[in-house]
Each structure stands twice: as structure tokens, then as C-alpha cells.
Amino acid sequence: MNASKSHRSLGTSPACIVLAIVTASFSCPLARAEPAGAAGSPPSKPNFIVIFTDDQGYQDVGCFGSPLIKTPRLDRMARQGRKFTSFYAQTVCGPSRAALMTGCYPLRVAKRNNQVDVHPYLHTKEITIAEILKAAGYTTACFGKWDLAGHTQTKFDPQLLPSQQGFDYFFGTPTSNDSVVNLLRNDEMIEKSADMNTLTQRYTDEAIEFIRANRDKPFFVYMPHTMPHTRLGVSDAFRGKSKRGLYGDIIEEIDACVGRVLDTVEELELTENTYVVFTSDNGPWAIKGEHGGCALPLRGAKTSTWEGGLRVPCIVWAPGRVPAGTVCGEVTCTMDLLPTLARLAGGQVPEDRVIDGHDITALIHGKPGAVGPDRPYYYYQHTHLQAVRSGKWKLHLPRPANPPWTPNWARHIDAKDVFDIPTPLLFDLETDIGERTNVADRHPEVVARLMQLAEEAREDIGDYDRAGKNARFFDPQPRRPDAVKWAKE
């Protein structure tokens, strides 16, 4: 692992405007974030634990309304911390991980050989949250599903594994558990076709061992669980225990394992200097029926740009810094974690490229008067911009039911949510969280404003038929050949 990777030259990347125009030969400068103490956190560098489940729906936590799944430890975590109820990820696994790691929309970040895959091969010249924290003196580790080196258990790119992206230690699997799970320790394959019933406990065991070993120095633990992505697996101790079948068993096991992590933090007397974030990578895989989750009261599910596809449960726990038992409804997202953790760590964030995430330290700490970032949120399905949110307003852009330039996502979504949208649909998410009443005719000025925001995103980030002016390309291959194809048709 090259510890100085975050200072690499931009090489052949296009110019990106942040505070200044950067040229291809410009060495990557980094801007120091405000000291953590400025936001009211402890003067020493805090520890960070990010727990990232796979395909867990918005309602699949007790404190987010689950009627059948019991999550006493997550509920307690919320009572001691803060719930974020308008927190967004991406529509599917790989892109969601790319967004969290880089603080950017997946279509903006560079991929190996400029490949436009559903699950991106994250370019090594991208700067990850782990690299930022490592440069700030952190020991970093990943336990679980990576999915940024190829969506395959055997033919992944070893140069794109966590050890090449800022992590000192990795125990986990290259990608999803669609058929089998092969386990790696760092870059070495140590077990093929691992027992999926053991994964949640094994990741937790390894993470706790790492926390204990690094208790005397600042650490960053990233726990992207394999579950509850199918195929489902749960240990004997939790099998058959929930009222929601096998899926519920798995969530209850994850809940218990979150509790084990929190108990370890408390036992080691690290509570006053540790932030724990719990969230999911996208909405539930609803077509799996009883093996999938629930996004109610939201509409839609995984792969869709309805709220149920991207809005996910989120809890932040940091006793003494995060106000207990509070709820934040401001629009926030996984991309915000990179600048936020960098600030809390007194670290550095890239200045040579656009970062879409915002520092939400004030929101996490419940600072009086704090409001969400003044920015729209864009809903991409693969390369296709399909919706935009600004404040309480969400606009679905005109589109065919199953666009030919996206993967066949319609087969993953309830048929009633798959239809042609010939004219924009506008929803007031404050009064209509389920996106049922189109009010576009009543608010033409809002429609016009959000349509303009969408056009700005197309120019900046890109769309299915164009490459954004601030999208990053580090390799000499043609840039977005798929966009060229669709722009001609």
C-alpha cells in the first residue's frame, strides 16, 4: 500500500473547478479541515466505526418502524444518539460503496480503464475516506464486502482491493454473496465457499479484535456487512427467532453484533472518543419476497429512484457529542461522511477535484440552528439521472419505464412502480413521503427550478448520453463510450 497515494498527480484527468482550475500536471493539494475542537468534539482524534449493511430497507429497524423485527441494540443506539430520517445512499451495491468511499456521486468518480460498469472498478487515483484518515494518523481496517474491485468472487482486480485504497487491514469478501463467498485476509484468499451462516459473526469477531488491538491509537473501522443481501445466512443462535422469518433473523443478528461492537467500545473506555454510524447501502431487494426487506412508508425498492431505493435508515452514536434521543430530518447522505470524518479527525480533504459530500458535523452534534447543506440531491440509476430533490420537493424527470440505456432494473421493482413518465412528476416529501400525489401542475415554478438543477447536474456530473465536465478520467481509453453511443441515437 502506497501511503502517499492521496497525493498523486491527477495525470490525464480533466480540469476540475473547486477553488481554482487544476491542470493535468498539478500535484494533488489537500486542504486542512477545521480542527475537531471547533465543532465541539474532544481535542484528541476520535475513533470512527461505520457499519454498512447490504439491502436493508428503511423500515427494517425497530426505531424506524418495523412491526416484526426486534432491534433492541439499534433502538438503544438511537435513544443514546441521533436518527437521520432523510439519509440517502445509492440504488445498488457497488455505486453506493463508491459514493461512501469517495464522497462523490458514482458517475463522477474515475474507474479503471474508464469502464462504465454497474458496479464500478474504483480507480486507484481516487482518494478514499480511508486514505484521508490514514494520512491523518489513523489505523484503518475493513471487515466485510468490498465490491469496488469487480463484482466477482474470483476475477476481481487485486490492485483495487482495500489494501490499495487506504486500508491497513482487510478481512472480507470481494463482492456480493449471490452464489458463494470467498474470504480474503488482506490480499490473500484464505477460504473458498465460506459458510454464509457465519459471516455476520466472523466480521464482528475480527472487528472487535482489531479495536482491542488498536485501542491506544485513533482507528477507522469500516464494516460493510454481506447481509441481508441474498443468499441469506444466519447463525444457529438466531435462526427461527424473529417474527419476520429468515430475513428478520438476520437483521436481529446484525443488531446483536452492533451491540457487541458498542459494548466493546464501552468496555475499553473509548465511548467519549468514538463515533459509530449505522446505515445501509440501498433500499431492500423487494422482489425477493420474504427474503427481502421493507421500505415502508416509502415507495419503491432497491434499483429504483423512488425514495425506497435510496433513502435508508441511519443512526449516529457518540455519547457526550451527539444529542441523545434526537432526530434530524435534514437531507444528508453517505457522501457527507468523507468531509465530516475528515473534519472531526483534523484531516485533509482533496482540493483538486469536486467532492459532492458536505461537512455535516453541526447536524451530527445537534448544534442549535444547524440546517442541512444548501445543495440539491440527485437520484441516479446507473448512469441515468432520474430525479432531483431540493428541500421538501422531489421531481421525477421524464423517462421511459425501462430505459434501454440502463440495466434491466424493472425486473427488480414492483410492476406498479414501473411506468412511462412523459412529463415531470413533483412530490412534496414533507406531506407525501410515499410519493403518491403529483403536484406538478400546482407548482410550475418549482418544476422549472428543479428542471434547471437537473440540467446543471447533467453538465457537471453527466447523464446516460453525456460525460460531465467535472467527471474524472485518469486513463487514456475513450471517455464514456456508452454516452457517445446514446447521444447518437
N, C-alpha and C positions, 0 to 999 in steps of 0.2 A: 504493500500500500504506500503510495506516494503522499506523505502528509501535507505536501505543499500543493496538492492538486488544485485547491481553491484559488491559487494564484496564477494558474496557467494563462497563457496568452489566448485571446479569442481566436487566433488562427484566421480561418477564412470566413468567420461569421459576418453577417451583415451588420451595418451600424445600428446601434440601439440607443435611443434617446432617453435618458433619465434626468441627469442634471447637465450633461454635456454629450456631444457626439463622440463616439469612440471609433477609432479606425481599426483595421484588421491587425495591425501590429501592436496595438496598445495592450500593455500588460494589465491584467485584471486588478483594478484597485478595489479596495474594500472600505466601506465607511463604518466607523465605530458607532455602535448603538449607544444610547444613553445608559449610564450606569444603572444597574438594577435598583440601587437605593433610591433613584429618582422617582420610581414608581411605588415606593413604599415597601419593597421586598427586603429581605435580610442582606447585609453588606457582603457576606460570603456568597460564593457562587452556588446557586441552588441546583439540586438534582432534578432530572426530568424522567418521567416514565409515561410513555404514550402507548396505550392499549387499543389496538385497532382490530375489531372483529370483521368477519367476512360475510356479507349478505345479511346482516342483522337489521330487521325492519325498525321503523320509527317507534312502533308500539311494543316492541319485544323487550321491554324493560318494565318492571313494576311501576316505577315512578313516572314512566311515560304512558301509563295507562293499560298495561297488559292485564287482562282479566283472569288469565290462567297460569301464566308463568310467574313463579316466585323468584325475586331477585333481592333478597334482604341486604346483601352487601352493597350492591349498587344503589339501592334505596338509601341505605345509611350514608354512602358516599355523597349522595345528593343532599341529604339532610345536613351533612357537615361541610358541604361545598356548594357549587353553583351549577344549575342546569342551564343549558343553552338550547332554546327551543326552535330557533331558526338557523340551525347549523347545517352547512352543506358540504358534501363530498363530490364525487363524480358518478357517472351512471354505471360503470363497471370497474372490475378489479385493478388491472394494470394502470389505466389512466388515473385512477384515484390515488394509487401509490406514487405515481409520478408527481401529481399535484402536491401531495403532502411533503414529499422529499425536497422539492424544488421551490415551493411557494408560488407556483405558476400554473396557469391553465395548461393542460396536457398538449394542446395543439401548438402552444408557444415553444415548448422545450425541444431541444435537439435530440434526435435519435441516431443510432448507429446507421451509417450509410443513407441517412435521410429516409429510412423506411417508414411508411405510414401504415403501421400495424394496429390492430385493435388494442393489443397490449404492447406498449412501446418498449423497445430496447433503449433504455436511458443512456444517452451519450456520456462518456467519462468526463467530458469537459463541462457538463452541467455541475453546478455546485449544490450539494445536498445539505440538508439541515445537520446531518452528522458531521460533515466536513467543517461547517461553520463552528459547531460546538467543539470539535476536536482541536481546531486551531485556537480556541479559547481555553484550552487546558482540560477538556473533558475526556474521560474514557467512555467509549461508545460500544454498544452491542445491540444486535438484532436477533430476536428469537421468534421464528415463525416463517410465514410465507413472504417471499421477496417479490417475484413476478415482474422484475424490471430487467431481466437478462434473457427473456424469451419465455413464452407461455408453453413450456415443455419441461417434463421431468428429466429428460436425457440429453437434449440437443441445445441446451442453453449456452450462452456465451460466458465462459469463465472470467473474461475480462470485465464483465459487467456485474459481477456478484457483489454483495455488500462490502467485502474486503477491499474492493477497488472504488468504493463510493463513500468512504469515510468511516467505516465501522472497524473497530479493533477486533471484534469477535462476532461470529455468526454461528448460530445453531438453528437450522430450519430446513426449509424445502424451497426449491427454485420457483415453484408456481403452485397452481391450484391442485386440489385433490380429486379431479374429475374421474380418475380411474385408480391411480396409485399415488403414493407419496414416497419419494426418495429423500433421505435425510443427509444433509451436509453438516460437517463441522468445519467452519471456515471454508476452505476451498476443496476439502476432501469429502468424497462420497463415503459415508460410513455405514449406511443401511439402505437397502433397496426394499421396496414394498413394505414400508413400516406399518405397524398396526395402527390404523386411524383412530381406534378407540382410545389410544394412549396419548395422542398428540397434545391435547389441551393441558394435561397434567405435566407432560415432559417439557413443554415450553416453559411452563410456570416453574418447574423444578430448576431448570437451567437459569432462568432469570433471577430467581431468588439466590441461587449460588453466586451468581455474578454480583448482585447487590451486596451480599455479605462480604465478598472478596474485595469490593471497591468502596466500602462504606466510608473510608477516610479521605476520599478524593471525589471531586464532582463527577457524576456519571450521567449518561443518557442511555436509557433503556427503551428500545422500540420493540413492542410485542404485537406483530401483525398475525393474529391467530388464523389458523386454517379454517376453523369452524365459525359459523354454521353453514359454510359452503358445502354443497353436496359433492361427494358422497358423505353422508353423515356418520359420525362415530362418537361414542361416548363411553366412559369407563363404567365398569360394573357398579361402582358405588352410586352412580346417578341414573343408571338405566331403569326406565319404568317408574321413576319417582315423580315426574311432573304431571299436570293435568292437560298438557299440550302435546303428548306423545313424544317421539324421539327428538323432534326439534326442540321442544321445551326442555327435555332432559339436558340437551347440550347447552342451552342458554343458562340453565341453573348450574351446570358445572363451570361454565365460564364465570358466572357470578361468584361462585365459591373460590375460584382461582384468583379473581380480582381481590377478594377478601384476604387470601393468603399473602398477596403482594403488599396490601395495605398493612396487614399485621406485621409483616417483616419490617416495613418502614418504621412502624411504631416501636417494635421490639428493639431495633437498632438505634432508637432515639434520633431518627432522621426526619421526623414529622415536620418540624419547624423549618426545614430547609429542603423540602421536596414538593414538587408539583406532579400530580398524577392526572392524566387526561384519558378519558374513556370515550370512544366513539366507534363508528362503523364505516366501512369503505363505500357503501352504496345501499340502496334500498333492498328489500327482500326479493328473493328469487321466487316470485309468487306462483309461477307455473309448476313448481314442484309440489304444490298442494300441501299436504300435511308435513312434507319435508322442507317446506319453505316458510318464511316468516310473514309478518303482517305490518303494513304501513299505516293503518287507520290512525287518525281520521283523514289521512292524506289520500290523494288519488294516484294510481299508478304504482309501479314497482321497478325493480332493477331493470336497467337498459332504457327506461323511458325518461323523458324530460318533464313528466308530471312531477309534482312535489314528492310523491312516494319513491321516485327513482333516485333522488339526490339528497333530500332532507333526511338527516339521520340523528339518532339520539346522541347527546354529548353532555358529559359531566366533567367538571374540573374540581379537583380536591387539593387544597393546600391550607390546612388549618392555620389560622392566625393571619393569613393573607387574603384568602378568598372568603367572602362573607358567607356564613353558614345558612343553609336553607333558603337560598335566594334563586331567582330565575331571571335569565336575561333573554329577551325576545329580539334583540338586535340581530341583523343579518351578519353572520360570521361564517367561516369556512375553514377547511383543513389547510388551505393555502396560508392562512393567517398564523399558523403555528411557527413557521420558519422565522419571520421577523419578530414574533413575540418572544420565542425562546431565546433568540439571539440577544434581544434587549435585556431580558432577565439575566442572561449569562454575562452581560457586558461584552458580548461578542461582536462580530463584524458581519455585515450583510453586503452582498455584491452591489457595486455601484455602476458596473459596466454593462448591465443588462436590466431589462424590465423585470421587476418582481411584482406579481399581482396581489400577493397577500399583504395585509396591513397589520401593524402592531396593535393588538387588542388588549394590551396589559391593563389599561384602565378599566375595560369591561370585566376582565377576569377578576380584578381586585375590587370590583363594585364601587369604583370611585364616584362620588355624587356628581350627577350631571353628565356622566360619560355617555356618549352616544356611539353608534356603530360607524364604521368607516363610510365616508362620503363617496360611495362608488356603486355602480350597478353590479349585479351578479349575472353572469352569462351561463346559460344551460346548453352545453354541447353534448350531442350524441355522436360519438366518434369524431369525425371532422366537421359535422354539421351543426351550425348554430341554430337552435330551435326555439329558444325563449330567452327573455331577459327580465330581471326583477330590479325595480328601483323603489326603495321604501316598501310600502304595502302593495304596490302594483306589480303584477306579473303579466307579461304579454307573450303569448304563443304566436310565433311568426307563421305566415302562410307556408304550407308544405303538403306534399302528398302523404298518404297514410303510411306507406312503406317505401321511403326514398331509395332508388336503386344505387345511390352513391354511399349508402350506409350498409353495414351488415344487416342480415335479415332479423332485426330486433323484434319485429312484430310478433314472431312466434313465441317470444318471451313475455308478452304483455297480454293482459285481458283484452279480448276482442272488442269490448265496448269502449276501450280507450285508444283504439287504432282506427282512425278515420281521416279523410282528407280535411285539411284546414285551408279553404280557399281565401279567407280573409282573416285578419288578426283577431285573436281571442284575448280579451282583457279580463283579469280577475283581481278582486280586492281580497288579498290573502288575510287581512285582519278580520273580515266578516265572512269570508268564504274560503276557509282553509282547504276545503275539498275540491276547489276549482270546478264548481257546478254552474255558476251563473255568469254568463258572458255579459260584461257591461261596456263593451267597446263603443256601442252607439251612444251611450250616455256621456262618455268622456273622450271625445275625439282628440282633444289637446294632449291627453295623457298618451293615447295611442301614437300620436305624431312624435312626441318626445322620446318614447321608448323605441320607436322605429329608427329614430336618429341614433340612439345609443347602440342599437344593433348594428347599424351601418358602420359606426366607429369601431366596433369590435371586429367586424369583418376586415376592415382596413388594417387594424393593428395586430390582431391575433390570427385571423384567417377564417376561412369557411371552406365548404367542400369544393368550391370552384376557384379558390384563390389562396395564395400564400400571404400571410400577414406581413406587413413591413417590419414588424418587430418580432417575428418568429425567428428562431435561431437555427442555423445550419452550419455545422462545423466541418462537414465532409464535402468532397468535390462532386459527388453524384448530383444528378438533376434534382432540383428542389421541388418537392411535392408534384411528382409526375401525375398523381391522381387528380390534382387540381387542374392541371393543364388539360387532362382528358375531359373532365366535366365542363370546363369553361368553353370547350369547343362544341359541345353537344347542345 
